[in-house]
């Protein structure tokens, strides 16, 4: 894949992460909204992973499960910091 | 040293990833975090009062910050009123005893009852609530940023007096700090305010009213909610500490610090591993079928950023 196309793909992911952080910063008084901001970013990240590797012709279930497991770690941590008990 | 190197260097048995970044390891990290959360819930249920939010809030600072906001908006500073402070302390005590957190109690008791019981005959009155904050500045900043009427209470020109209670206790099994801020004005205080603000030649002030005000404005923050706060059980729990003027809460386990420590540890640990893994793979030109480290790093930055932005306090 061309580096220009790679950069374009990564800009989408950066945007997804920034939207998540924006939601966390804005919804200060609403832990559920904060969690959903992170959740949607994480879903975006997994979909991005699947799409990016599909375009690269390198998609496999091993790759997808790696994205899913990192997503699980992030969601578990988000759940801990937002709803510690 | 050698075993440590083995688990952080990409290896054949783990799809050419470090053992610490294998699928099994990632699953273990997630399981560990869920176990921490489960343990906290268990401790909260079995040992009420052990978990809580550490805070260092003083009523003086709350009043000082509130008056600073008023002065910055060209409004006169509010005077500390003992009756309103007593009313605020009684309200906080009542919330702990009845295990709720709202302007109106489940039994229908309104904030105005506490104010009148304390002997303050108001013409205008208002109430702001906060809990789980760590500092006085954070509390007032959250009220000022609120679009639910808290800011309007702080900047209301009809108020002349203020009373604040900062009280530690156990609510729903968790040690927390409640902040009750009550505003008010009486006919007398409004009249004296007008006298001090008006030129000497102005016409006389109207006669003092009867003890029960004829026209009463009650201005609690718009969220008047008769149901208990979410996550708060209906069982009453004991008040562990009560102080009306200042409060420093130090629970056995500070939940927020613990959660942040776990989140930061896992986040930075994985971030370092992915960076190291990326560098090694790049230098050795390793070919493998795996996800992109850059994408994983971005996701971990989201986690670390969210942990950094975390502020536990809530207002009502």
Interface residues (C-beta under 8 A of the other chain):
Chain A: X10 X13 X14 X17 X20 X21 X24 X25 X28 X29 X34 X38 X41 X42 X45 X48 X49 X52 X53 X58 X60 X62 X63 X65 X66 X67 X69 X70 X71 X72 X73 X74 X76 X77 X78 X79 X80 X81 X82 X83 X84 X85
Chain B: X15 X23 X26 X27 X29 X30 X33 X34 X36 X37 X40 X41 X43 X44 X51 X142 X145 X146 X174 X255 X256 X258 X259 X260 X262 X263 X266 X267 X270 X289 X290 X291 X292 X294 X295 X296 X298 X299 X300 X301 X302 X303 X305 X306 X307 X309 X310 X311 X314 X315
